């Protein structure tokens, strides 16, 4: 094979192997940049009548964020306050959940929130997880410091569901829900709506948590497999080595 043909083959292989790795990019579902300035709503004792709030903004995937806050306590005076948004424009937003009793919070996006379908959350096949960035998760009363999380994706081919526990942590951390850990016949390549429910089983009684808008709620690409990285590196090295040798020969001539 002529050397020029070899370079052409290497270039094509590199295009198909290395380009997806370079183009893999997260999809932000919500960075909590809206509203600005911060806005709050609250739910009070009596979970039969939960409080609702809808935010509409282009920064939210699908255009709308629908929130349902429920206080499930049996003690009068218990309440939950949810604050979201930014203090200053163009700075990371937050969603702050502060509860003095047992309660839960549900965030809904897409068609079920009155917005547009969320579409392909895999980013063309590169993303394989949903990440939620917390600034903290604390509870002053619980002996077992964990909060339940339930995520349901309504897709064009069926429902996908995920349930787990998030351990208390007073420092920033990222919680990950792998697509492969969801059960059901659906596909993240075509999502109509997404629901995220915090503390549905009332694991934490005096619950406070804050989601960071710096990375927000997003789908994320996984770290490329070592074999893919090795192959990409070998191809690049072969091409670079051939070019260097050819340039040296041309200089000597």
N, C-alpha and C positions, 0 to 999 in steps of 0.2 A: 504494500500500500504506500502510495506517495505520501511524503510528510505533510503536504498541504491538505490531503484527504484526511489524514490522521487528526490534524487540528480541527477540521470541520466536524469529525465524529465526536471528538472530545467536547467541542463547543455545544453540540446538540445535547449530549448526555448531561453536561453541566447545567444546561437550561432546564431540563426536566427534573434533575435531582436537587439542584441547589436553589432554584428560584422559589419553590414552595416554602423552603426553610426561611428564606429571606423575607418573603411576603406575608408570613403568618403574622396576624395582627389581632389584638383583642377587640371585641365589640362591646362598647359601653351601653349597658341597659339603663343605668341611672347614676349620675354623678352628684345628685342633690344640689346642683347649682341654682335650681329654681325652687321656691321663690327667693327673691333678693329685694329687701332684707328678709331675715328669718321670719317665719310664720309658725304659729303653734295652734294645735287644737287639742281638746281633752275629752276623755270619757270618764264618767263617774260611776259610783256604786249602782248596780242594777244592770247586769249584762244582757238582760232581755232587749234593751235598747242601746246597742253599741253606737258609737259616733263614727261618722264617715267624713272623708274629705277627698276632693279631687283636685289635682294640680295639672294644668295644661301648659306644655311648653315644648318647643322643638328639641331641647336638650334631653328629653326623656324619650327612650326608644318607643316608637308607636305613638308618641305625642301626648300620652296621658299617664298619670300615676294615681291609682285609686287606693285609698287606705281605709282599713276598718280596724278600729281600736275597741276592744271589749274588756270591761272590768268584770271579773267572775267572782270577786270576793263576796263574802257574806257580812262584811263589816261596813256600816254606813260611814261615809267620809273617805273611803278608799277611792283613789283616782289615778288616772294615767294621763301624762302630758307628752305629746309628740311634737317636737320642733324640727323643722327641716328647712334647708336653704342655705344662703350665704349672708354674711354680714357685709362683705365688700365684694363688688362685682369682680369677676375673673380670679377669685380665690377659691380654694377647695371648699365644697359644700359639706354639710353633715346631715345626718338624720339622728336625732337624739330621742331616745325612749326612756322616760322616767316614770316609774310606777311605785305607788305606796301600798299596793295590794296585788292580789293575783289577777293577771290579765294577759291578753294576747294581742298581737298586732299582725295584720295581713296586708301585704303589698301586692297589688295586682297591676299588670301591664298588658297592653295589647287590646284585642277586640273586647275582652271581658271588662276592660276599664273604660270602654267607649272610644278607644283609639284605633290605630291601624294595626294590622297583623305585624308581628315582630320579624317574620321571615326566617332567613337562614342564619341561625346562631352559631353554625360551625365555621362561618367565614370561608365557605368554599371547601370545607373538609379539614381545615387546619386546627380549629379550636375543639377542645375535648373536655372542657370543664366550665363550671360557673364559679367565680370567686367573689367573696364578699369581704371587704376590708373593714375590720373593726378597729376602733381606737381603744375600746375597752368593753368588757362584759363583767358586771359585778352584781352580787346579791348579798345583802347584809344578814339574811336570815337562814338561808338554806344550808342544811348539813351536807347535802350532795350538790355541789356547785355545777350544775349543767342546765342548759336551756335546749328545748327541742326545736328543731327546724324541719319544716315540711315544704317541699317544693313540688309543684305540679305544673307540667307544661302540656297545654292543649295543642296538639299538632294536627295537621291535615290527615294523618293516618292513625290517630289515636292518642290516648293519654300516656304521659310519662310521669312517674312519681318517684320521689326520693324522701327518705326520712333519716334523721340522725340527731345526735346530741352535740352541742357545742359547750366545751368546758369553760368555766369562768377564767378570765385572764384580765388583770388590771392594766396590761400593757398592750400596745398595738399588735394585731395578728391578722392573718388571712385565713378564712375558712373556705375550703374547697369542696365542691360537689362534682365528682367526675360524671361525665355523661354515661359512662359504662356502668355506674352504680344505680342509674335510674331503671325502674321496672316498667314494662308496658310495651305496646306495639308501635308507639309513635316514633318520630324522627325529628331531631333538632335541626334538620335541614329545612323544615317548613313549620314554623311555630306560629300559632294564632295568638295565644295568650300565655302568660306566666304568672303563677301565684306563689308567693313566699310567705309562710306563716311562722311566726316566732312564738315560742312558749305556749303552744296549743294545749299541752298536757299540764300546764301550770307547774313546771319543774321549779321555777324560781318565783318566790313570793314577793320579794322586795327588789324588783328587777330594774337595773339601769344598764343600757348599752348605747353605744354611739357608733354609727357607721360612717366611715370616712368617704368623702367625695373625691379624694385625690385620685383613686382608682375606681372607687364606687362599687356598684354591682356590675360585673362584666363577664363575658365569656373569654376564655384565655386559651392560647395554644400551648400544648405540652412541650416539654423539652425534647428536641429531636432525638430519635434513637441513636445510640453510639455508632451503630453500623452505618446509618445515614450520614452522620457527621464525618465518619471515617472515609466513606466513599466520596463524598463531596470534596473533602480535603485532598484525597489522592488524585482526583480528576484535576483539581486546580493546580496541584503540584506538578503533575505530568505536563499539563499545558504550559505552565510557567517555565518548567525546565527545558521543554522543547524550544520555546521562544528564546530563552537565554542562550542556548547552544547555537541556534540558528543565527542570532544577532552577532555572536562571537565569531562565527565562521565568516559572515559577511564582512565584519570589520577586518579580519585577517586577510581576506581576499583584496 
